């Protein structure tokens, strides 16, 4: 049985003149993840490098085991409903749509003598 994990999100980065809360309020969507420029990448490691930019991201809300097609369709619907806000945000920020795909193979249990 094959099962794949897909992490598809829209990421807004490189903003300085607005806050994470401003983006949340403009879009009417709670972020999946945020990061703040200057914070440690790994807070528990004393020598951790610092984050180099602010970021705000959202996903489809369907979960990582939903198909790529379903996640993309849902995310595009969310974007299209707010296209004017995204166009405005794109003038002073960078918008990315990264995809992480991880195929996961699960082994089927085989009884002895059934091979």
Buried (B, 14 or more C-beta within 10 A) or exposed (E): EEEEEBEBBBBBBBBEEBBBEEBBEBBEBEBBEBBEBEEEEEEEEEEEEEBEBBBBBBBBEBEBEBEEEBBBBBBEEBBEEBEEBBEEBEEEBEBEEEEEEEEEEEEEEEEEEEE
